[in-house]
Amino acid sequence: MLRAALAMLAVLFGPILVKPVERNLEFFFLIVGVLTAWAMGQFGPALIWAALREPLSFTLAVLVFGAGFRLVRGRLDQLLAATIPPLGTRWICSGLTIILAMLAPLITPVVAALVFVEAIALLRLERSIEVPVTVLACFAIGLGAGITPLGMPGIAVVLAALHTDFWYLARLLGPFILGGVLLISLAILFLPFGSRHPTHAPVGEESWRFVLLIRPGKMYVFIAGLVALSEALRPSLEAYVARLPAGLLFWLNSFSAVVNNSTLAVVEIGPGLGANQQRAALLGLLISGGMLISGNIPNVVAASRLGIASRQWARIGLATWLPLMLLCFAVLEWIG
């Protein structure tokens, strides 16, 4: 358990405290994932195959939709320029957050995040607004994505173990998810946007080399590292975390900021847990996934596209995570 704790501390604080790590986040996670798997005795053909296979679908989505947005960027820029005067950027950002968070469990959170960050890039907001808007939107997308197997792959395994239908988690978590998304979109409205018009000149288009090779390649490496880390930590999670009371499990699932959400969900959620325990565990996972870049694939997509550093994300992420967790925990205790 000590080695697992050291690995979690490394990925939590390494990107925040060490500049070279922050600049090479993808390779850092891959190295830590491989070393942790070796130290925990989990490094083998099964882990290597999982780390090679699981990033493929996400990487392909980033490549295809990134190329698509690159092709239609001019038309989208014209559309947004016509939309900003009557609505204003704050209402566009807030509305997009609600719409994409609700669509994320159907179109996948990767696609939802790509749509949002491309829109944000075209809006050309000041950096002081662009970063918090993006972090808040990824919180909302991550929340919405967790109620179907399309939004969170591990959910399919969970639903099979519980012998329930596709929409079970929508019924279990729906009011909490909707309330969280609405609160986040409301918070976006109160950010100091300033001018209703774009604040700086259009940014240059990304090169085709970056769109087709560099960004998908970095995404693949990052997710492979997350998979290796998650698989390496699985035995420790199975041995300790799954036996904890629901309230404590809710808070300890803050580790989903580091460990893949799907891994924790598969390990923890089973027929032995009551509905309240399932609800508490899953909400802890979903809320904490927005805290750090590594917590959710939408975070990785957004941070890569907009160049958001780990420290920048963590400052906004922690300030958003704590109130949401406290409010959710109070409601859970009240209804439980």
C-alpha positions as CSV (number, residue, x, y, z in Angstrom):
1,M,0.0,0.0,0.0
2,L,3.0,2.3,0.7
3,R,4.1,2.0,-2.9
4,A,0.6,2.8,-4.2
5,A,0.5,5.9,-1.9
6,L,3.9,7.1,-3.2
7,A,2.7,6.7,-6.8
8,M,-0.4,8.7,-6.1
9,L,1.6,11.5,-4.4
10,A,4.0,11.6,-7.4
11,V,1.2,12.1,-9.9
12,L,-0.7,14.5,-7.7
13,F,2.2,16.9,-6.9
14,G,4.8,16.2,-9.6
15,P,3.1,18.2,-12.3
16,I,2.3,21.1,-9.9
17,L,5.7,21.4,-8.2
18,V,8.2,20.5,-11.0
19,K,8.3,22.6,-14.1
20,P,9.9,20.0,-16.5
21,V,7.2,17.5,-15.4
22,E,4.5,20.0,-16.2
23,R,5.9,20.6,-19.7
24,N,6.1,16.9,-20.4
25,L,3.0,15.6,-18.6
26,E,2.2,12.8,-21.1
27,F,5.6,11.1,-20.8
28,F,5.7,11.6,-17.1
29,F,2.5,9.7,-16.6
30,L,3.7,6.9,-18.9
31,I,6.9,6.6,-17.0
32,V,5.2,6.7,-13.6
33,G,2.6,4.2,-14.8
34,V,5.2,1.7,-16.0
35,L,7.4,2.1,-12.9
36,T,4.4,1.7,-10.6
37,A,3.2,-1.4,-12.4
38,W,6.7,-2.9,-12.1
39,A,7.0,-2.0,-8.4
40,M,3.5,-3.5,-7.7
41,G,4.3,-6.7,-9.6
42,Q,1.6,-6.0,-12.2
43,F,3.8,-5.4,-15.2
44,G,3.1,-8.1,-17.8
45,P,1.6,-8.9,-21.2
46,A,-2.0,-8.2,-20.0
47,L,-1.1,-4.7,-18.8
48,I,0.9,-3.9,-21.9
49,W,-1.9,-5.0,-24.1
50,A,-4.4,-2.9,-22.2
51,A,-2.2,0.2,-22.3
52,L,-1.7,-0.3,-26.1
53,R,-5.4,-1.0,-26.8
54,E,-7.5,1.3,-24.6
55,P,-6.2,4.7,-25.9
56,L,-7.0,3.9,-29.5
57,S,-10.7,4.9,-29.5
58,F,-10.0,8.2,-27.7
59,T,-7.0,9.0,-29.9
60,L,-9.0,8.3,-33.0
61,A,-11.8,10.6,-31.8
62,V,-9.3,13.4,-31.2
63,L,-7.7,12.9,-34.6
64,V,-11.0,12.8,-36.6
65,F,-12.8,15.6,-34.9
66,G,-9.7,17.7,-34.6
67,A,-9.2,17.4,-38.4
68,G,-12.9,18.1,-38.9
69,F,-12.8,21.3,-36.9
70,R,-9.6,22.3,-38.7
71,L,-11.4,22.1,-42.0
72,V,-14.5,24.1,-41.0
73,R,-12.8,26.6,-38.7
74,G,-13.5,29.5,-41.0
75,R,-17.2,28.9,-41.2
76,L,-17.4,28.3,-37.4
77,D,-15.6,31.6,-36.8
78,Q,-18.2,33.4,-39.0
79,L,-21.1,31.7,-37.2
80,L,-19.8,32.7,-33.7
81,A,-19.0,36.2,-34.9
82,A,-22.7,36.6,-35.8
83,T,-23.9,35.0,-32.6
84,I,-21.8,37.0,-30.1
85,P,-23.5,40.4,-30.5
86,P,-27.1,39.3,-29.6
87,L,-26.1,36.8,-26.9
88,G,-22.7,37.8,-25.4
89,T,-19.9,35.4,-24.7
90,R,-20.9,34.6,-21.2
91,W,-24.3,33.2,-22.3
92,I,-22.7,31.3,-25.2
93,C,-20.2,29.7,-22.8
94,S,-22.9,28.9,-20.2
95,G,-25.3,27.5,-22.7
96,L,-22.7,25.4,-24.4
97,T,-21.7,23.9,-21.1
98,I,-25.3,22.8,-20.3
99,I,-25.9,21.4,-23.8
100,L,-22.6,19.5,-24.1
101,A,-22.8,18.2,-20.5
102,M,-26.2,16.7,-21.3
103,L,-25.1,15.3,-24.7
104,A,-21.8,13.9,-23.3
105,P,-23.3,10.5,-22.2
106,L,-24.6,10.0,-25.7
107,I,-21.9,11.5,-28.0
108,T,-19.0,10.6,-25.6
109,P,-17.2,13.2,-23.4
110,V,-14.3,13.3,-25.8
111,V,-16.4,14.7,-28.6
112,A,-18.2,17.1,-26.2
113,A,-14.9,18.4,-24.9
114,L,-13.6,18.9,-28.4
115,V,-16.6,20.8,-29.5
116,F,-16.4,23.1,-26.4
117,V,-12.7,23.9,-26.7
118,E,-12.9,24.6,-30.4
119,A,-15.7,27.0,-29.7
120,I,-13.7,28.6,-26.9
121,A,-10.6,28.9,-29.2
122,L,-12.8,30.7,-31.8
123,L,-14.3,33.1,-29.1
124,R,-10.8,34.3,-28.4
125,L,-11.4,35.1,-24.7
126,E,-8.9,36.7,-22.4
127,R,-6.7,34.1,-20.8
128,S,-7.9,35.0,-17.4
129,I,-11.4,33.9,-18.5
130,E,-10.6,31.2,-20.9
131,V,-9.0,28.9,-18.3
132,P,-11.7,29.0,-15.6
133,V,-14.5,28.7,-18.2
134,T,-12.8,25.6,-19.7
135,V,-12.2,24.0,-16.3
136,L,-15.8,24.6,-15.2
137,A,-17.1,23.2,-18.5
138,C,-15.0,20.1,-18.2
139,F,-16.4,19.6,-14.7
140,A,-19.9,19.7,-16.1
141,I,-19.0,17.4,-19.1
142,G,-17.4,14.9,-16.8
143,L,-20.4,14.9,-14.5
144,G,-22.9,14.4,-17.4
145,A,-20.8,11.7,-19.0
146,G,-21.0,9.3,-16.0
147,I,-24.5,8.1,-16.4
148,T,-24.2,5.9,-19.5
149,P,-21.7,3.3,-20.8
150,L,-21.0,5.6,-23.7
151,G,-19.7,8.4,-21.4
152,M,-17.6,6.2,-19.1
153,P,-16.5,2.8,-20.4
154,G,-16.3,1.1,-17.0
155,I,-20.0,1.8,-16.5
156,A,-20.8,-1.1,-18.9
157,V,-19.0,-3.5,-16.6
158,V,-20.7,-2.0,-13.5
159,L,-24.2,-2.3,-15.1
160,A,-23.5,-5.9,-16.0
161,A,-22.4,-6.7,-12.4
162,L,-25.6,-5.0,-11.0
163,H,-27.8,-6.8,-13.6
164,T,-29.5,-3.4,-14.5
165,D,-30.4,-1.6,-17.7
166,F,-28.7,1.1,-19.7
167,W,-30.5,4.0,-17.9
168,Y,-30.1,2.7,-14.3
169,L,-27.4,5.3,-13.4
170,A,-29.4,8.1,-15.0
171,R,-32.2,7.3,-12.6
172,L,-29.8,6.8,-9.6
173,L,-27.7,10.0,-10.2
174,G,-29.9,12.1,-12.5
175,P,-31.0,14.8,-10.1
176,F,-27.5,15.2,-8.7
177,I,-26.0,15.4,-12.1
178,L,-28.5,17.9,-13.4
179,G,-28.1,20.1,-10.3
180,G,-24.3,20.0,-10.6
181,V,-24.4,21.0,-14.3
182,L,-26.8,23.8,-13.6
183,L,-24.7,25.2,-10.7
184,I,-21.6,25.1,-12.8
185,S,-23.2,26.9,-15.8
186,L,-24.6,29.5,-13.3
187,A,-21.0,30.0,-12.0
188,I,-19.8,30.7,-15.5
189,L,-22.4,33.5,-15.9
190,F,-20.8,35.3,-12.9
191,L,-17.3,35.3,-14.3
192,P,-15.9,38.7,-15.3
193,F,-16.1,38.4,-19.1
194,G,-15.8,42.1,-19.8
195,S,-16.4,42.9,-23.5
196,R,-19.2,41.2,-25.4
197,H,-16.8,40.9,-28.4
198,P,-13.6,38.9,-29.0
199,T,-10.7,40.5,-27.0
200,H,-7.8,39.7,-29.3
201,A,-6.9,38.9,-32.9
202,P,-7.7,35.5,-34.3
203,V,-5.2,32.9,-33.4
204,G,-3.3,31.1,-36.1
205,E,-4.6,27.8,-37.3
206,E,-2.9,24.7,-36.0
207,S,-0.7,22.9,-38.6
208,W,-1.9,19.7,-40.1
209,R,1.2,18.0,-38.6
210,F,0.0,19.0,-35.1
211,V,-3.6,18.0,-35.7
212,L,-2.9,14.7,-37.3
213,L,0.3,13.6,-35.5
214,I,1.5,15.5,-32.5
215,R,-1.8,16.1,-30.5
216,P,-3.2,12.5,-31.1
217,G,0.3,11.1,-30.3
218,K,0.4,13.0,-27.0
219,M,-3.1,11.9,-26.2
220,Y,-2.2,8.2,-26.8
221,V,0.9,8.4,-24.6
222,F,-1.0,10.1,-21.8
223,I,-3.9,7.6,-21.8
224,A,-1.5,4.7,-22.0
225,G,0.2,6.0,-18.9
226,L,-3.2,6.4,-17.1
227,V,-4.2,2.8,-18.0
228,A,-0.8,1.4,-16.7
229,L,-1.2,3.4,-13.5
230,S,-4.8,2.3,-13.0
231,E,-4.1,-1.4,-13.6
232,A,-1.0,-1.3,-11.3
233,L,-3.1,0.2,-8.4
234,R,-6.1,-2.1,-8.9
235,P,-5.1,-4.8,-6.4
236,S,-4.6,-2.2,-3.6
237,L,-7.9,-0.6,-4.4
238,E,-9.7,-4.0,-4.3
239,A,-8.1,-4.8,-1.0
240,Y,-8.8,-1.6,0.9
241,V,-11.1,0.9,-0.8
242,A,-14.1,-1.3,-1.6
243,R,-14.6,-2.2,2.0
244,L,-15.0,1.3,3.3
245,P,-18.3,2.9,4.5
246,A,-20.2,5.0,2.0
247,G,-19.4,8.4,3.5
248,L,-15.7,7.7,3.7
249,L,-15.8,6.2,0.2
250,F,-17.3,9.4,-1.1
251,W,-14.3,11.4,0.0
252,L,-11.6,8.9,-0.7
253,N,-12.9,8.7,-4.3
254,S,-11.1,12.1,-4.7
255,F,-8.3,9.8,-5.9
256,S,-10.2,9.7,-9.2
257,A,-8.3,12.9,-9.9
258,V,-5.4,10.5,-10.4
259,V,-6.7,7.0,-11.0
260,N,-8.9,6.3,-14.0
261,N,-12.7,6.7,-13.1
262,S,-13.5,3.5,-14.8
263,T,-11.0,1.5,-12.8
264,L,-12.4,2.8,-9.5
265,A,-16.0,2.2,-10.6
266,V,-15.4,-1.4,-11.6
267,V,-13.5,-2.2,-8.4
268,E,-16.0,-0.5,-6.0
269,I,-19.5,-0.9,-7.5
270,G,-21.1,-4.2,-7.2
271,P,-24.3,-6.0,-6.1
272,G,-23.0,-6.0,-2.5
273,L,-23.5,-2.2,-2.2
274,G,-26.9,-0.6,-1.5
275,A,-28.3,2.2,-3.7
276,N,-27.1,4.9,-1.3
277,Q,-23.6,3.4,-1.3
278,Q,-23.5,3.2,-5.1
279,R,-24.7,6.8,-5.4
280,A,-22.1,8.1,-2.9
281,A,-19.2,6.2,-4.5
282,L,-20.1,7.3,-8.1
283,L,-20.7,10.9,-7.3
284,G,-17.4,11.1,-5.4
285,L,-15.7,9.7,-8.6
286,L,-17.5,12.0,-11.0
287,I,-17.0,15.3,-9.1
288,S,-13.4,14.6,-8.3
289,G,-12.6,13.8,-11.9
290,G,-12.6,17.5,-12.8
291,M,-10.1,18.5,-10.1
292,L,-6.8,17.8,-12.1
293,I,-6.0,17.4,-15.7
294,S,-5.4,13.7,-15.2
295,G,-8.8,13.1,-13.7
296,N,-10.8,12.9,-16.9
297,I,-10.2,12.4,-20.6
298,P,-12.1,15.7,-21.4
299,N,-9.7,17.5,-19.2
300,V,-6.7,16.1,-21.1
301,V,-8.3,17.1,-24.4
302,A,-9.1,20.6,-23.3
303,A,-5.7,21.2,-21.6
304,S,-3.9,20.0,-24.7
305,R,-5.9,22.1,-27.1
306,L,-5.7,25.3,-25.2
307,G,-2.3,24.9,-23.6
308,I,-3.6,25.0,-20.0
309,A,-0.8,24.1,-17.5
310,S,-1.3,21.7,-14.5
311,R,-1.0,24.5,-12.0
312,Q,-3.5,26.7,-13.7
313,W,-6.0,23.8,-13.9
314,A,-5.4,22.8,-10.3
315,R,-6.0,26.3,-8.9
316,I,-9.5,26.4,-10.5
317,G,-10.2,22.7,-10.1
318,L,-9.6,22.7,-6.4
319,A,-11.7,25.8,-5.9
320,T,-14.6,24.2,-7.8
321,W,-14.2,20.7,-6.4
322,L,-14.4,21.5,-2.7
323,P,-17.8,23.4,-2.7
324,L,-19.3,20.8,-5.0
325,M,-18.2,17.9,-2.8
326,L,-19.4,19.6,0.4
327,L,-22.8,20.4,-1.1
328,C,-23.2,16.9,-2.5
329,F,-22.1,15.3,0.7
330,A,-24.6,17.4,2.7
331,V,-27.4,16.3,0.4
332,L,-26.4,12.7,0.5
333,E,-26.3,12.7,4.3
334,W,-29.8,14.4,4.3
335,I,-31.4,11.8,2.0
336,G,-29.4,8.9,3.4
